[in-house]
Amino acid sequence: MNMYKVDERGYYGKFGGAYIPELLHPCVEELRKNYEKIISDSGFKKEFENLLKDYVGRPTPLYYAKRYSKHYGADIYLKREDLCHTGAHKVNNTIGQILLAQRLNKKRIIAETGAGQHGVATATVCALMGLECIVYMGKKDIQRQAPNVKRMKMLGAEVRPALSGSQTLKDATNEAIRDWINNPADTHYIIGSVVGPHPYPEMVARFQSVISEEMKRQLMDKTGRSNPDIIIACVGGGSNAAGAFYHYLNDQETRLVAVEAAGLGIHSGETAATSVIGSEGIIHGSRTLLMQTPDGQIVEPYSISAGLDYPGIGPLHAHLISSGRAEAISVTDEDALKAAFELAAQEGIIPALESAHAFAALEQLEYKQEDTIVINLSGRGDKDLAAFSQYMESL
């Protein structure tokens, strides 16, 4: 029995479901009724696989980090999602969803974005397929992720600022949902993470599962076994982690480590460490763990990383962490910045700030010298050069 896959009602254990307003029901139902049949079709599979190979550049390498391994005393491999076209894992999902949207006869695409990588990946596939693209992004994120905003606009997308709340990812998602309610007939909403109402969490995880599918083959080639001892991935909503964990969910000998953003400290009031200070609740259409007040009001998250400052986590990750299948580690801004500079100095790779959190987890993690560890390097750090420069100036 696979206790970590979604059930027919859209739940992972007690997390998930589709808690949506009546006006959104037709949109979600259309997707739920059709997506499984569409993505299981041989024609869809072939087109998806061909685009991943010839357009995205898959398979991405599994790189043995020699100096890094020596420094930390274990065999450390990096799954190089930063080498995907657009610079992050996000494009795996947008390729899948744009093909799905075409088969549902949708001509208009909307998306939300935090760090901008999902927005860029959505704008990219819309340009590829000649579809209208509107990306909602918090005003604060537009300011701190300016290079990605310029990329989206160059690709032909309209970037609409979210001006409510903390003006970050949560608010961009709210605006995208409002748009979808108002434009159900011709619009498909490409959600960028394993969040939202069923079937989105499972659908996005399946498109991202190519990461762990490749990882198994690559580890076998390099080590003679397909299962590492530990997989580490950062988690905001959690799509890169879902992809890295997917084919290992029932392999209990592989430890799954989800790394969240502690911001200025778990109990500082400026954090996004959902699994530590969160509680069960409903956000953006699914029951999960989220940061909220005792009366159910969302607590605004904070992280230096625009892709991790979401007040909840995907329902799959809520289930994995609550059941003990995955371990949760929280990493501060300061430690993530240090980890980014350490990787740059030791391996010549500048990671995204999101990914840097996963690398920083090695300082907290207990492991053995003979362990094989895979870190999912979910994105490259070009977009975060302003934050890196500010950090250098402060030293």
C-alpha positions as CSV (number, residue, x, y, z in Angstrom):
1,M,0.0,0.0,0.0
2,N,1.3,3.5,-0.9
3,M,0.4,5.6,2.1
4,Y,2.1,8.7,0.8
5,K,0.2,9.1,-2.5
6,V,-3.0,11.1,-2.8
7,D,-6.3,9.3,-2.4
8,E,-9.3,9.5,-4.7
9,R,-10.7,12.5,-2.7
10,G,-7.5,14.5,-3.1
11,Y,-6.1,13.8,0.4
12,Y,-2.7,12.9,1.8
13,G,-3.7,11.5,5.1
14,K,-5.8,14.3,6.6
15,F,-4.2,17.0,4.4
16,G,-5.4,18.2,1.0
17,G,-8.9,18.3,-0.5
18,A,-10.6,21.1,-2.4
19,Y,-12.0,23.8,-0.2
20,I,-13.1,26.2,-2.8
21,P,-15.8,28.8,-3.3
22,E,-18.8,27.8,-5.5
23,L,-17.7,30.2,-8.2
24,L,-14.4,28.3,-8.6
25,H,-16.0,24.8,-8.6
26,P,-16.5,24.5,-12.4
27,C,-12.9,25.4,-13.1
28,V,-11.5,22.9,-10.6
29,E,-14.0,20.2,-11.5
30,E,-13.1,20.5,-15.2
31,L,-9.5,20.0,-14.4
32,R,-10.1,17.1,-11.9
33,K,-12.3,15.2,-14.4
34,N,-9.9,15.5,-17.3
35,Y,-6.3,15.8,-16.2
36,E,-5.7,12.1,-15.4
37,K,-6.9,11.0,-18.8
38,I,-5.0,13.7,-20.6
39,I,-1.6,13.2,-18.9
40,S,-1.9,9.4,-19.3
41,D,-2.4,9.7,-23.0
42,S,0.5,8.4,-25.1
43,G,0.5,11.5,-27.3
44,F,0.7,13.8,-24.3
45,K,3.5,11.7,-22.7
46,K,5.6,11.8,-25.9
47,E,5.2,15.5,-26.4
48,F,6.0,16.2,-22.7
49,E,9.1,14.0,-22.8
50,N,10.4,15.4,-26.1
51,L,10.0,19.0,-24.8
52,L,11.8,18.1,-21.5
53,K,14.7,16.6,-23.5
54,D,15.0,19.1,-26.4
55,Y,13.7,22.3,-24.9
56,V,14.3,22.1,-21.2
57,G,17.6,20.2,-21.5
58,R,16.8,17.1,-19.5
59,P,18.2,15.0,-18.0
60,T,19.9,17.4,-15.7
61,P,23.2,16.1,-14.3
62,L,23.8,14.5,-11.0
63,Y,27.1,16.1,-10.0
64,Y,29.5,14.6,-7.4
65,A,30.7,17.6,-5.4
66,K,34.2,16.5,-4.6
67,R,35.5,19.4,-2.5
68,Y,32.1,19.8,-0.8
69,S,32.0,16.1,0.0
70,K,35.5,16.3,1.5
71,H,34.6,19.3,3.6
72,Y,31.4,17.7,5.1
73,G,32.7,14.1,5.3
74,A,30.1,12.3,3.2
75,D,29.5,11.6,-0.5
76,I,27.4,14.6,-1.7
77,Y,25.7,14.7,-5.0
78,L,23.9,17.8,-6.5
79,K,20.9,17.3,-8.7
80,R,21.5,20.2,-11.1
81,E,18.0,21.7,-11.6
82,D,19.7,25.0,-11.9
83,L,20.8,23.9,-15.4
84,C,17.3,23.6,-16.7
85,H,16.2,26.2,-19.3
86,T,15.0,29.3,-17.4
87,G,17.3,28.4,-14.5
88,A,15.2,26.3,-12.2
89,H,13.0,23.3,-11.8
90,K,9.8,25.3,-12.3
91,V,9.8,24.7,-16.1
92,N,9.2,21.0,-15.7
93,N,5.7,21.8,-14.4
94,T,4.9,24.6,-16.7
95,I,5.7,22.4,-19.8
96,G,3.3,19.8,-18.5
97,Q,0.5,22.3,-17.6
98,I,0.7,24.2,-20.9
99,L,0.2,21.0,-22.8
100,L,-2.7,20.2,-20.5
101,A,-4.2,23.7,-21.1
102,Q,-4.0,23.3,-24.9
103,R,-5.9,20.0,-24.7
104,L,-8.6,21.8,-22.6
105,N,-8.8,24.5,-25.3
106,K,-7.7,27.3,-22.9
107,K,-6.3,30.4,-24.7
108,R,-5.4,32.5,-21.7
109,I,-2.9,31.5,-19.0
110,I,-2.5,33.0,-15.5
111,A,0.1,32.3,-12.8
112,E,1.4,33.5,-9.5
113,T,5.0,33.9,-8.6
114,G,7.2,34.8,-5.7
115,A,10.9,34.6,-6.6
116,G,9.9,35.0,-10.2
117,Q,11.2,31.7,-11.5
118,H,7.7,30.2,-11.9
119,G,6.6,33.4,-13.6
120,V,9.5,33.2,-16.0
121,A,8.9,29.5,-16.7
122,T,5.2,30.3,-17.3
123,A,6.0,33.2,-19.6
124,T,8.5,31.0,-21.4
125,V,6.0,28.2,-22.3
126,C,3.3,30.7,-23.2
127,A,5.7,32.3,-25.7
128,L,6.6,28.9,-27.0
129,M,2.9,28.0,-27.6
130,G,1.6,31.5,-28.5
131,L,-0.8,31.9,-25.6
132,E,-1.6,35.0,-23.6
133,C,0.2,35.2,-20.2
134,I,-0.6,37.2,-17.1
135,V,1.5,36.8,-14.0
136,Y,0.5,38.0,-10.6
137,M,3.4,39.0,-8.4
138,G,3.5,40.8,-5.0
139,K,4.7,44.4,-5.3
140,K,7.5,43.7,-2.8
141,D,8.7,40.7,-4.8
142,I,8.6,42.8,-8.0
143,Q,11.1,45.1,-6.4
144,R,13.4,42.5,-5.0
145,Q,13.3,40.2,-8.0
146,A,13.6,42.9,-10.7
147,P,15.7,40.8,-13.2
148,N,13.0,38.1,-13.4
149,V,10.3,40.7,-13.9
150,K,12.3,42.0,-16.9
151,R,12.6,38.5,-18.3
152,M,8.9,37.9,-18.0
153,K,8.1,41.1,-19.8
154,M,10.6,40.4,-22.5
155,L,8.9,37.0,-23.0
156,G,5.6,38.8,-23.6
157,A,3.9,38.4,-20.3
158,E,1.9,41.0,-18.4
159,V,3.1,41.3,-14.8
160,R,0.3,42.5,-12.5
161,P,1.3,43.6,-9.0
162,A,-0.5,42.3,-5.9
163,L,-0.9,45.3,-3.6
164,S,-2.7,43.7,-0.6
165,G,-1.4,42.1,2.6
166,S,2.4,41.6,2.7
167,Q,2.5,42.1,-1.1
168,T,4.3,38.7,-1.6
169,L,3.5,35.2,-2.8
170,K,0.3,34.6,-0.7
171,D,-1.2,37.8,-2.1
172,A,-0.2,37.1,-5.6
173,T,-1.9,33.7,-5.3
174,N,-5.1,35.4,-4.0
175,E,-5.2,37.7,-7.0
176,A,-4.7,34.8,-9.5
177,I,-7.5,32.9,-7.9
178,R,-9.8,36.0,-8.2
179,D,-8.9,36.3,-11.9
180,W,-9.7,32.6,-12.5
181,I,-13.1,33.0,-10.9
182,N,-13.9,35.9,-13.2
183,N,-12.6,34.2,-16.4
184,P,-13.4,30.5,-16.1
185,A,-14.2,29.7,-19.7
186,D,-10.9,30.5,-21.5
187,T,-8.4,30.6,-18.7
188,H,-6.1,28.0,-17.2
189,Y,-4.3,28.8,-13.9
190,I,-0.8,27.3,-13.8
191,I,-0.1,26.9,-10.1
192,G,3.6,26.8,-9.5
193,S,3.9,24.6,-6.5
194,V,2.3,21.6,-4.8
195,V,-0.4,23.8,-3.2
196,G,-4.0,24.7,-4.0
197,P,-7.1,22.5,-4.3
198,H,-7.0,19.0,-5.6
199,P,-5.8,18.0,-8.2
200,Y,-3.0,20.6,-8.3
201,P,-0.8,19.3,-5.5
202,E,-0.6,15.8,-7.1
203,M,-0.5,17.0,-10.6
204,V,2.4,19.4,-10.0
205,A,4.2,16.7,-8.0
206,R,3.8,14.3,-11.0
207,F,5.2,16.7,-13.5
208,Q,8.2,17.4,-11.1
209,S,8.7,13.7,-10.4
210,V,11.0,13.5,-13.4
211,I,13.7,14.8,-10.9
212,S,13.6,11.7,-8.7
213,E,13.0,9.4,-11.7
214,E,16.3,10.6,-13.2
215,M,18.0,10.6,-9.9
216,K,17.4,6.8,-9.4
217,R,19.0,6.0,-12.8
218,Q,21.9,8.3,-12.3
219,L,22.7,7.1,-8.8
220,M,22.7,3.5,-10.1
221,D,25.2,4.5,-12.8
222,K,27.4,6.3,-10.4
223,T,27.2,4.3,-7.1
224,G,25.7,0.9,-8.0
225,R,22.5,1.6,-6.0
226,S,19.5,3.7,-6.9
227,N,18.7,4.9,-3.3
228,P,20.7,7.5,-1.5
229,D,20.8,7.6,2.3
230,I,19.5,11.2,2.4
231,I,17.7,13.6,0.1
232,I,17.7,17.3,1.0
233,A,15.5,19.9,-0.6
234,C,14.1,23.3,0.3
235,V,10.4,23.7,0.9
236,G,8.2,26.8,0.6
237,G,5.2,25.4,-1.1
238,G,7.5,22.5,-2.0
239,S,7.4,21.5,-5.7
240,N,11.1,20.9,-6.0
241,A,11.1,18.8,-2.9
242,A,8.0,16.9,-4.0
243,G,9.8,16.1,-7.3
244,A,13.0,15.0,-5.5
245,F,11.1,12.9,-3.0
246,Y,8.4,11.4,-5.3
247,H,10.0,8.1,-6.3
248,Y,11.4,7.5,-2.8
249,L,8.3,8.0,-0.7
250,N,7.9,4.4,0.2
251,D,11.6,3.6,0.4
252,Q,12.0,4.0,4.2
253,E,15.8,3.5,4.0
254,T,16.1,6.9,2.3
255,R,15.7,9.9,4.7
256,L,13.8,12.8,3.3
257,V,14.8,16.2,4.6
258,A,12.6,19.3,4.0
259,V,14.3,22.6,4.7
260,E,12.2,25.6,5.5
261,A,13.1,29.3,5.9
262,A,13.6,30.4,9.5
263,G,14.0,34.0,8.4
264,L,15.4,36.0,11.3
265,G,14.7,33.1,13.7
266,I,11.9,30.6,14.3
267,H,10.4,32.6,17.1
268,S,11.4,36.1,15.9
269,G,8.0,36.9,14.4
270,E,9.9,37.2,11.1
271,T,9.9,33.6,9.8
272,A,8.4,31.1,7.4
273,A,9.1,27.9,9.5
274,T,5.6,26.6,8.9
275,S,6.1,23.0,10.2
276,V,7.5,24.3,13.5
277,I,5.0,27.1,14.4
278,G,2.2,26.2,12.0
279,S,-1.1,24.4,12.8
280,E,-3.8,22.7,10.7
281,G,-5.9,25.0,8.6
282,I,-7.0,25.8,5.1
283,I,-5.2,28.1,2.6
284,H,-5.7,28.5,-1.1
285,G,-8.1,25.5,-1.3
286,S,-6.4,22.8,0.7
287,R,-6.1,21.7,4.3
288,T,-2.5,21.8,5.4
289,L,-0.1,23.2,8.0
290,L,0.0,27.0,8.0
291,M,1.1,29.9,10.1
292,Q,-2.1,31.4,11.7
293,T,-3.4,33.2,14.8
294,P,-5.5,31.3,17.3
295,D,-8.6,32.6,15.5
296,G,-7.4,31.5,12.1
297,Q,-6.0,34.6,10.6
298,I,-2.9,34.1,8.4
299,V,0.4,35.2,9.9
300,E,2.5,36.9,7.3
301,P,5.7,34.9,6.6
302,Y,9.1,36.3,6.1
303,S,12.3,35.1,4.4
304,I,15.1,36.7,2.5
305,S,14.2,34.2,-0.2
306,A,11.1,35.3,-2.1
307,G,10.3,31.7,-3.1
308,L,10.1,30.4,0.5
309,D,8.0,33.1,2.3
310,Y,4.7,31.3,1.9
311,P,2.6,30.9,5.1
312,G,1.9,27.2,4.4
313,I,3.4,24.1,2.9
314,G,1.9,21.7,0.3
315,P,-0.4,19.0,1.8
316,L,2.0,16.2,0.7
317,H,4.7,17.8,2.8
318,A,2.4,18.4,5.7
319,H,1.5,14.7,5.7
320,L,5.2,13.6,5.3
321,I,6.3,15.7,8.2
322,S,3.4,15.0,10.5
323,S,3.7,11.3,9.9
324,G,7.4,11.3,10.5
325,R,8.3,10.2,7.0
326,A,10.2,13.5,6.4
327,E,12.3,15.5,8.7
328,A,11.9,19.3,8.8
329,I,14.9,21.6,9.4
330,S,14.6,25.4,9.6
331,V,17.5,27.6,8.3
332,T,17.9,31.4,8.9
333,D,18.7,34.0,6.3
334,E,22.2,34.4,7.7
335,D,23.0,30.7,7.4
336,A,21.5,30.4,3.9
337,L,23.7,33.3,2.8
338,K,26.8,31.7,4.3
339,A,25.9,28.4,2.6
340,A,25.5,30.1,-0.8
341,F,29.0,31.7,-0.6
342,E,30.5,28.4,0.6
343,L,29.1,26.5,-2.4
344,A,30.3,29.3,-4.7
345,A,33.8,29.1,-3.2
346,Q,34.1,25.3,-3.1
347,E,32.3,24.2,-6.2
348,G,32.0,27.3,-8.5
349,I,28.2,27.2,-8.3
350,I,26.1,30.1,-7.2
351,P,22.8,28.7,-6.0
352,A,19.4,30.4,-5.7
353,L,18.7,31.6,-2.2
354,E,15.9,29.0,-2.0
355,S,18.4,26.2,-2.7
356,A,21.0,27.7,-0.4
357,H,18.7,26.8,2.5
358,A,19.0,23.1,1.6
359,F,22.8,23.4,1.6
360,A,22.8,25.1,5.0
361,A,20.9,22.2,6.5
362,L,24.1,20.1,6.4
363,E,25.3,22.1,9.5
364,Q,22.3,20.8,11.5
365,L,21.9,17.3,10.0
366,E,23.2,14.2,11.7
367,Y,24.7,11.8,9.1
368,K,27.5,9.2,8.8
369,Q,30.7,9.5,6.9
370,E,29.8,6.7,4.5
371,D,26.4,8.3,3.7
372,T,25.4,9.2,0.2
373,I,23.5,12.5,0.2
374,V,21.7,14.2,-2.7
375,I,20.9,17.9,-2.4
376,N,18.4,19.2,-4.9
377,L,19.9,22.3,-6.4
378,S,16.6,23.7,-7.4
379,G,17.7,27.0,-9.1
380,R,20.6,29.2,-9.9
381,G,21.4,32.4,-8.1
382,D,21.5,35.1,-10.9
383,K,18.2,36.5,-9.6
384,D,19.6,36.9,-6.1
385,L,22.7,38.9,-6.9
386,A,21.4,42.0,-5.3
387,A,20.9,40.2,-2.0
388,F,24.3,38.6,-2.3
389,S,25.9,41.9,-3.1
390,Q,24.3,43.5,0.0
391,Y,25.6,40.7,2.1
392,M,29.1,41.1,0.8
393,E,29.0,44.9,1.6
394,S,27.9,44.1,5.2
395,L,30.9,41.8,5.9
